[in-house]
Amino acid sequence: MPVFCRQKGAECRVKKIYWDDRVRKAFFFICLAVSFAAIWAYNFMTPLMSDDLLFQASDYRSLLDIFRQEYKQYMTWTGRSVLQIILKIFSLTPKWVFDLCNSFCFVALTLLIYCNVKDRKKYDVFLLVLINLCVWNFSVDFDQTVLWLGGACNYLWGVVILLGFLTLFRYCLDSGERIKKTVPVSVMLFFFGILAGWGNENTSGGGILIALLFSFLYFRKEKKVYPWTAAGIAGMAAGFLAMVAAPGNKARGALMKADEAYSGFMVYVSRGLKINKAVNAYMMIYIVLICLICAYLLYKGRKLEELADTFIFCLAGLATSYVLILTPEPMPRAYFGANIFFAIACIQMIQRIREEDTLLIALKTGGIVAATVWMFFSYTENGANLARILREVKEREAYILEQTSQGNYDLTLPMLRPEFQTKYSFMYDNDISMEDDFWMNEVFRMKYGLNSIKAVPREEWEEGQ
């Protein structure tokens, strides 16, 4: 019994619970602060790269220019207008603005996953830590989808907007008759739905499927359909159609099809096999855990209906993955949304392990603590490598500016040291190469106005200085 509790009985127990809640709340917000600081440090140490370097800020003199340029891109390359506008806004601001906002967006992702997991305690610290461990370690191409400016705006921000809508949509479904202001809620969900549907082609489609399935479950139970339910789904559908109807999608699709080795029926077989490989690589750890815990819960007497929300996110994850069979081979980061859907499903299953299952609770708690300790060492090691990469990138840029200021436009430049490579940096896929016609060499020539570039290993470059 706590020392501050001077009374006996039920009143004392209430005071003890209140103290526990305060401590849990404090730890919860400490975890959020640590999560923000951790991702901000990695964002700060991730330099601009790839397409970021080709952005021409001089083309944008007013806010209207952002929409003019986006309309041009909508007609010629891609229909992801909402996310591309976000990208253009951040490209026009100092890098620290993106670092700050992107860190808040990442924390928002963990909180939205948290809100979509049921059977949680108030200020459930272990659940929040589990979510962070899953996203940090099992997300698809974390370096590209979360840290890289161009990739984060297209994938992290797209998933956050989508999950934000789905979380609000599920809250409205759970509230049902308690929602009195039907018209304002309907209008809000419609326009929010447009933003959610106008994200990534396959992820937004999976989001529409999730909204439809949860609406069906609610109708099956309550025999009611509210106006805001239809408005939200209609908004998603409108945004999705506006995205996929973009004329630029045809041009991009034709370019990607030209690189495929097969034609006719065999092209779909080839795509299907590649999707199987991607699901196995990015989602299998979640699928295995879901199957094991599902079998255990059913053996313990739980009903399939109780696990419906898990199955909905699983189905959406599979649909989000396998719908890619309709498109030429995508980049691996296209599976980011499907991976997040499976993460929600898996975490929900883990959370359903009841406290009376002492052994499993002990394994769950001990596993989270052990994984957190491991993550600390992994984070510091990878963070040190990110700092080293950033140092070399800045040194190389300073050298280029120094030489061009002296009129030297034919430069020998160092590549990044291979021993600094880490899964949290996309720089090694976007570094200059000893192949003269490598595309990144051309980017450097355009960016800095160089005539030619000769790339050499860092050690050789230092010896020649």
C-alpha positions as CSV (number, residue, x, y, z in Angstrom):
1,M,0.0,0.0,0.0
2,P,1.4,3.4,-0.9
3,V,2.7,5.5,2.0
4,F,0.4,8.4,1.1
5,C,-2.7,6.3,1.6
6,R,-3.7,6.6,5.2
7,Q,-7.2,5.0,4.9
8,K,-8.1,1.4,4.4
9,G,-10.6,-0.2,2.0
10,A,-12.0,0.9,-1.3
11,E,-11.1,4.5,-1.0
12,C,-7.5,3.7,-0.5
13,R,-7.5,1.5,-3.6
14,V,-9.0,4.3,-5.6
15,K,-6.1,6.6,-4.6
16,K,-3.6,3.9,-5.5
17,I,-5.2,3.6,-9.0
18,Y,-5.1,7.4,-9.4
19,W,-1.4,7.4,-8.6
20,D,-0.8,4.6,-11.1
21,D,-2.6,6.6,-13.8
22,R,-0.6,9.7,-13.1
23,V,2.7,7.8,-13.4
24,R,1.5,6.0,-16.6
25,K,0.5,9.4,-18.1
26,A,3.9,10.9,-17.3
27,F,5.7,7.9,-18.8
28,F,3.4,8.0,-21.9
29,F,4.3,11.6,-22.6
30,I,8.0,11.0,-21.9
31,C,7.8,8.2,-24.5
32,L,6.3,10.6,-27.0
33,A,9.0,13.2,-26.3
34,V,11.7,10.5,-26.8
35,S,10.1,9.3,-30.0
36,F,10.0,12.8,-31.3
37,A,13.6,13.6,-30.4
38,A,14.8,10.3,-31.9
39,I,13.1,10.8,-35.3
40,W,14.1,14.5,-35.4
41,A,17.7,13.6,-34.9
42,Y,17.6,11.2,-37.9
43,N,15.7,13.7,-40.0
44,F,18.2,16.4,-39.2
45,M,21.1,14.1,-40.2
46,T,19.4,13.1,-43.5
47,P,20.6,15.5,-46.3
48,L,18.7,16.4,-49.4
49,M,19.3,13.9,-52.2
50,S,18.0,12.5,-55.4
51,D,15.1,14.5,-56.9
52,D,15.4,17.0,-54.0
53,L,18.6,18.4,-55.7
54,L,16.8,19.1,-59.0
55,F,14.0,21.2,-57.4
56,Q,14.1,24.7,-59.0
57,A,12.8,27.2,-56.4
58,S,13.2,30.0,-58.9
59,D,10.1,28.6,-60.8
60,Y,7.9,29.5,-57.8
61,R,7.3,33.2,-57.2
62,S,3.9,33.0,-55.5
63,L,1.5,30.5,-54.0
64,L,-0.4,30.2,-57.3
65,D,2.8,28.9,-59.0
66,I,2.7,25.8,-56.7
67,F,-0.8,25.0,-58.1
68,R,0.3,25.8,-61.7
69,Q,3.3,23.6,-61.5
70,E,1.2,20.8,-59.9
71,Y,-1.4,21.0,-62.6
72,K,1.4,20.6,-65.2
73,Q,2.6,17.5,-63.3
74,Y,-0.9,16.2,-63.0
75,M,-1.3,16.3,-66.8
76,T,2.2,14.9,-67.6
77,W,3.4,12.6,-64.8
78,T,1.4,11.7,-61.7
79,G,-2.0,12.3,-60.1
80,R,-0.8,12.4,-56.5
81,S,-1.6,16.1,-56.3
82,V,-2.2,16.5,-52.6
83,L,1.1,14.9,-51.6
84,Q,3.0,16.6,-54.4
85,I,1.7,20.0,-53.1
86,I,3.0,19.1,-49.7
87,L,6.3,18.1,-51.2
88,K,6.6,21.4,-53.1
89,I,5.8,23.5,-50.0
90,F,8.5,21.8,-48.0
91,S,11.0,22.1,-50.9
92,L,10.5,25.9,-50.8
93,T,11.2,26.1,-47.1
94,P,14.4,25.7,-45.2
95,K,15.3,22.0,-44.5
96,W,14.8,22.5,-40.7
97,V,11.1,23.2,-41.3
98,F,10.7,19.8,-42.9
99,D,12.7,18.1,-40.2
100,L,10.5,19.5,-37.5
101,C,7.1,18.9,-39.3
102,N,8.1,15.4,-40.5
103,S,9.1,14.5,-37.0
104,F,5.6,15.6,-35.7
105,C,4.1,13.6,-38.6
106,F,6.0,10.4,-37.6
107,V,4.8,10.8,-34.0
108,A,1.3,11.3,-35.4
109,L,1.6,8.0,-37.3
110,T,2.4,6.1,-34.0
111,L,-0.5,7.8,-32.2
112,L,-2.9,7.0,-35.0
113,I,-1.9,3.4,-34.9
114,Y,-2.3,3.5,-31.2
115,C,-5.9,4.9,-31.6
116,N,-6.8,2.1,-34.0
117,V,-5.8,-0.6,-31.5
118,K,-8.7,-1.6,-29.1
119,D,-8.5,-3.2,-25.7
120,R,-5.8,-0.8,-24.6
121,K,-5.3,0.7,-21.2
122,K,-5.4,4.5,-20.6
123,Y,-2.0,5.9,-21.5
124,D,-0.7,2.4,-22.4
125,V,3.1,2.9,-22.4
126,F,4.0,-0.6,-23.5
127,L,1.6,-0.4,-26.5
128,L,3.1,2.9,-27.6
129,V,6.7,1.5,-27.3
130,L,5.6,-1.7,-29.2
131,I,4.2,0.5,-32.0
132,N,7.5,2.5,-32.2
133,L,9.6,-0.7,-32.3
134,C,7.5,-2.1,-35.1
135,V,7.5,1.0,-37.3
136,W,11.2,1.7,-36.8
137,N,12.3,-1.9,-37.5
138,F,9.8,-3.4,-39.8
139,S,8.6,-0.6,-42.0
140,V,9.3,-0.8,-45.7
141,D,12.4,1.2,-46.7
142,F,12.4,3.5,-43.6
143,D,15.1,5.5,-45.2
144,Q,13.0,6.3,-48.2
145,T,9.5,6.4,-46.8
146,V,10.1,8.3,-43.6
147,L,13.5,10.2,-43.7
148,W,14.0,11.2,-47.4
149,L,12.1,14.4,-48.1
150,G,10.7,13.3,-51.5
151,G,9.7,9.8,-50.2
152,A,8.3,11.0,-46.8
153,C,5.9,13.5,-48.4
154,N,4.6,10.7,-50.8
155,Y,4.3,7.9,-48.3
156,L,4.6,8.8,-44.6
157,W,2.4,11.9,-45.0
158,G,0.0,10.0,-47.3
159,V,-0.5,7.2,-44.7
160,V,-0.9,9.7,-41.9
161,I,-3.7,11.6,-43.8
162,L,-5.4,8.3,-44.6
163,L,-5.2,6.9,-41.0
164,G,-6.3,10.3,-39.7
165,F,-9.5,10.0,-41.7
166,L,-10.0,6.3,-40.9
167,T,-9.6,7.0,-37.1
168,L,-12.1,9.8,-37.2
169,F,-14.4,7.7,-39.4
170,R,-14.2,4.8,-36.9
171,Y,-14.8,7.1,-34.0
172,C,-18.0,8.4,-35.7
173,L,-19.2,4.9,-36.3
174,D,-18.6,4.0,-32.6
175,S,-20.4,7.2,-31.5
176,G,-23.5,6.5,-33.7
177,E,-26.6,8.2,-32.3
178,R,-24.5,10.4,-30.0
179,I,-23.5,12.5,-33.1
180,K,-26.1,15.2,-33.3
181,K,-24.6,17.7,-35.8
182,T,-25.1,15.5,-38.8
183,V,-24.6,18.1,-41.5
184,P,-21.2,19.6,-40.3
185,V,-19.9,16.1,-39.6
186,S,-20.9,15.0,-43.1
187,V,-19.3,18.0,-44.7
188,M,-16.1,17.5,-42.7
189,L,-15.8,13.8,-43.5
190,F,-16.5,14.4,-47.2
191,F,-13.6,16.9,-47.6
192,F,-11.3,15.0,-45.3
193,G,-12.2,11.9,-47.3
194,I,-11.1,13.7,-50.5
195,L,-7.7,14.3,-49.0
196,A,-7.4,10.7,-47.8
197,G,-8.5,9.2,-51.1
198,W,-6.2,11.5,-53.1
199,G,-2.9,10.0,-51.7
200,N,-1.2,6.8,-53.1
201,E,-3.1,4.7,-55.6
202,N,-2.9,1.3,-53.8
203,T,-2.9,2.6,-50.2
204,S,-5.9,4.9,-50.7
205,G,-7.7,2.0,-52.3
206,G,-7.0,-0.1,-49.3
207,G,-8.3,2.7,-47.1
208,I,-11.6,2.8,-49.0
209,L,-11.9,-1.0,-48.5
210,I,-11.3,-0.5,-44.7
211,A,-14.0,2.2,-44.5
212,L,-16.5,0.1,-46.5
213,L,-15.9,-3.0,-44.3
214,F,-16.2,-1.2,-41.0
215,S,-19.4,0.4,-42.3
216,F,-20.8,-3.0,-43.3
217,L,-20.0,-4.4,-39.8
218,Y,-21.8,-1.4,-38.2
219,F,-24.8,-1.8,-40.5
220,R,-25.0,-5.6,-39.8
221,K,-25.1,-4.8,-36.1
222,E,-27.2,-1.7,-35.9
223,K,-29.1,-1.8,-39.2
224,K,-28.4,1.9,-39.8
225,V,-26.5,4.0,-42.3
226,Y,-25.8,7.6,-41.3
227,P,-25.4,10.4,-43.8
228,W,-21.8,11.2,-42.7
229,T,-20.9,7.5,-43.4
230,A,-21.9,7.9,-47.0
231,A,-20.3,11.3,-47.2
232,G,-17.0,10.1,-45.9
233,I,-16.8,7.2,-48.3
234,A,-18.0,9.4,-51.2
235,G,-15.3,11.9,-50.4
236,M,-12.6,9.1,-50.5
237,A,-14.0,7.8,-53.8
238,A,-14.0,11.3,-55.3
239,G,-10.4,11.9,-54.3
240,F,-9.3,8.4,-55.5
241,L,-10.9,8.9,-58.9
242,A,-9.4,12.3,-59.3
243,M,-6.0,10.7,-58.6
244,V,-6.2,7.7,-60.9
245,A,-7.8,9.7,-63.7
246,A,-4.8,12.0,-64.1
247,P,-3.6,12.0,-67.7
248,G,0.0,11.9,-66.5
249,N,-0.5,8.4,-65.1
250,K,-0.7,7.1,-68.7
251,A,2.6,8.6,-69.6
252,R,4.4,7.3,-66.5
253,G,2.8,3.9,-66.9
254,A,3.9,3.6,-70.5
255,L,7.5,4.5,-69.5
256,M,7.5,1.8,-66.8
257,K,6.0,-0.8,-69.1
258,A,8.8,-0.4,-71.5
259,D,11.2,-1.8,-68.9
260,E,9.2,-5.1,-68.4
261,A,10.6,-8.3,-69.8
262,Y,7.3,-10.1,-70.5
263,S,4.1,-9.4,-72.3
264,G,0.6,-10.8,-72.5
265,F,-0.5,-13.1,-69.7
266,M,3.0,-13.8,-68.6
267,V,3.5,-10.2,-67.5
268,Y,0.8,-10.7,-64.8
269,V,2.5,-14.0,-63.7
270,S,5.8,-12.1,-63.4
271,R,4.2,-9.3,-61.4
272,G,2.3,-11.7,-59.1
273,L,5.5,-13.5,-58.3
274,K,7.3,-10.3,-57.5
275,I,4.4,-9.3,-55.2
276,N,4.6,-12.6,-53.4
277,K,8.3,-11.9,-52.9
278,A,7.6,-8.5,-51.5
279,V,4.8,-9.7,-49.1
280,N,7.2,-12.4,-47.9
281,A,9.9,-9.8,-47.3
282,Y,7.9,-7.0,-45.8
283,M,4.8,-8.5,-44.1
284,M,5.6,-12.1,-43.2
285,I,6.7,-11.4,-39.7
286,Y,3.3,-9.8,-39.0
287,I,1.4,-12.6,-40.8
288,V,3.2,-15.3,-38.7
289,L,2.4,-13.6,-35.4
290,I,-1.2,-12.9,-36.4
291,C,-1.7,-16.6,-37.3
292,L,-0.1,-17.8,-34.1
293,I,-2.0,-15.5,-31.8
294,C,-5.3,-16.0,-33.7
295,A,-5.0,-19.8,-33.3
296,Y,-4.2,-19.3,-29.6
297,L,-7.2,-17.0,-29.0
298,L,-9.6,-19.3,-30.8
299,Y,-8.3,-22.2,-28.8
300,K,-9.0,-20.2,-25.6
301,G,-12.6,-19.7,-26.6
302,R,-12.6,-16.3,-28.4
303,K,-15.0,-15.9,-31.3
304,L,-14.0,-14.9,-34.8
305,E,-16.4,-11.9,-34.6
306,E,-14.2,-10.5,-31.9
307,L,-11.2,-10.4,-34.3
308,A,-13.0,-8.8,-37.1
309,D,-11.1,-5.5,-37.0
310,T,-7.8,-7.5,-37.3
311,F,-9.1,-9.4,-40.3
312,I,-10.2,-6.1,-42.0
313,F,-6.7,-4.6,-41.8
314,C,-5.2,-7.9,-43.0
315,L,-7.5,-8.0,-45.9
316,A,-6.7,-4.3,-46.7
317,G,-3.0,-5.1,-46.5
318,L,-3.3,-8.0,-49.0
319,A,-5.5,-6.0,-51.3
320,T,-3.1,-3.0,-51.2
321,S,-0.3,-5.3,-52.1
322,Y,-1.9,-7.5,-54.8
323,V,-3.7,-4.7,-56.6
324,L,-0.2,-3.7,-57.8
325,I,-0.5,-6.6,-60.3
326,L,-2.3,-4.1,-62.5
327,T,0.7,-1.8,-62.7
328,P,4.3,-2.2,-64.0
329,E,6.7,-3.3,-61.3
330,P,6.6,-0.6,-58.5
331,M,9.3,0.5,-56.2
332,P,9.4,-1.4,-52.9
333,R,8.2,1.7,-51.0
334,A,4.8,1.2,-52.7
335,Y,4.2,-1.5,-50.0
336,F,4.6,1.0,-47.2
337,G,0.9,1.4,-46.7
338,A,0.2,-2.3,-46.8
339,N,2.9,-2.8,-44.2
340,I,1.3,-0.3,-41.9
341,F,-2.1,-2.1,-42.2
342,F,-0.5,-5.4,-41.3
343,A,1.3,-3.7,-38.4
344,I,-2.0,-2.4,-37.0
345,A,-3.6,-5.9,-37.4
346,C,-0.6,-7.6,-35.6
347,I,-0.4,-5.1,-32.8
348,Q,-4.1,-5.5,-32.3
349,M,-3.7,-9.2,-31.9
350,I,-0.8,-8.8,-29.4
351,Q,-2.9,-6.4,-27.4
352,R,-5.7,-8.9,-27.1
353,I,-3.6,-11.2,-25.0
354,R,-5.3,-11.0,-21.6
355,E,-3.6,-10.4,-18.3
356,E,-4.7,-13.8,-17.0
357,D,-2.4,-15.4,-19.6
358,T,0.6,-14.9,-17.3
359,L,3.2,-16.6,-19.4
360,L,2.3,-14.7,-22.6
361,I,2.0,-11.4,-20.8
362,A,5.5,-12.0,-19.3
363,L,6.9,-12.9,-22.7
364,K,5.2,-9.8,-24.2
365,T,6.5,-7.4,-21.6
366,G,9.9,-8.9,-21.4
367,G,10.2,-9.0,-25.2
368,I,9.3,-5.3,-25.5
369,V,11.8,-4.4,-22.8
370,A,14.5,-6.5,-24.4
371,A,13.7,-5.1,-27.9
372,T,13.9,-1.5,-26.5
373,V,17.4,-2.2,-25.1
374,W,18.5,-3.6,-28.4
375,M,16.9,-0.7,-30.2
376,F,19.0,1.8,-28.1
377,F,22.3,0.2,-29.3
378,S,21.1,-0.1,-32.9
379,Y,19.8,3.5,-32.9
380,T,23.1,4.9,-31.6
381,E,25.2,2.9,-34.0
382,N,23.1,3.9,-37.0
383,G,22.9,7.4,-35.8
384,A,26.7,7.7,-35.7
385,N,26.9,6.5,-39.3
386,L,24.2,9.0,-40.4
387,A,26.3,11.8,-38.7
388,R,29.4,10.5,-40.6
389,I,27.5,10.5,-43.9
390,L,26.2,14.0,-43.4
391,R,29.7,15.2,-42.6
392,E,31.1,13.8,-45.8
393,V,28.2,15.2,-47.9
394,K,28.8,18.6,-46.4
395,E,32.6,18.4,-47.0
396,R,32.0,17.4,-50.6
397,E,29.5,20.2,-51.2
398,A,31.9,22.7,-49.6
399,Y,34.7,21.5,-51.9
400,I,32.5,21.8,-55.0
401,L,31.5,25.4,-54.1
402,E,35.1,26.3,-53.4
403,Q,36.3,24.9,-56.7
404,T,33.5,26.5,-58.8
405,S,34.1,29.8,-57.2
406,Q,37.7,29.6,-58.5
407,G,36.4,28.7,-62.0
408,N,37.1,24.9,-61.9
409,Y,34.2,23.0,-63.4
410,D,35.9,19.7,-64.2
411,L,36.1,18.0,-60.8
412,T,37.3,14.8,-59.2
413,L,34.9,14.1,-56.3
414,P,34.9,11.5,-53.5
415,M,32.2,8.9,-53.1
416,L,30.9,8.0,-49.6
417,R,32.8,5.6,-47.6
418,P,31.1,2.2,-47.8
419,E,31.7,1.3,-44.2
420,F,29.3,4.1,-43.1
421,Q,26.3,2.5,-45.0
422,T,23.2,2.0,-42.9
423,K,19.6,1.0,-43.6
424,Y,18.5,4.4,-42.4
425,S,20.2,6.3,-45.2
426,F,19.1,6.4,-48.8
427,M,22.3,8.3,-49.8
428,Y,24.1,5.2,-51.0
429,D,21.5,4.7,-53.7
430,N,21.9,8.3,-54.7
431,D,25.6,8.8,-54.6
432,I,27.9,9.6,-57.5
433,S,29.4,6.7,-59.4
434,M,32.6,5.8,-61.3
435,E,30.4,5.2,-64.3
436,D,30.4,8.5,-66.2
437,D,26.8,8.2,-67.5
438,F,25.3,7.3,-64.1
439,W,22.2,9.4,-63.5
440,M,23.3,10.9,-60.2
441,N,26.5,12.2,-61.8
442,E,24.3,14.1,-64.2
443,V,22.2,15.5,-61.3
444,F,25.4,16.8,-59.7
445,R,26.5,18.4,-63.0
446,M,23.1,20.1,-63.3
447,K,22.9,21.1,-59.7
448,Y,26.3,22.8,-59.5
449,G,26.8,23.7,-63.1
450,L,29.8,21.4,-63.7
451,N,31.2,20.3,-67.0
452,S,32.4,16.9,-65.9
453,I,32.7,14.7,-62.8
454,K,35.1,11.9,-62.0
455,A,34.1,9.9,-59.0
456,V,36.7,8.1,-57.0
457,P,36.8,6.3,-53.6
458,R,37.3,8.6,-50.7
459,E,40.8,7.2,-49.9
460,E,42.1,7.8,-53.4
461,W,40.6,11.3,-53.4
462,E,42.3,12.2,-50.1
463,E,45.6,11.0,-51.4
464,G,45.3,13.1,-54.5
465,Q,44.7,16.3,-52.5
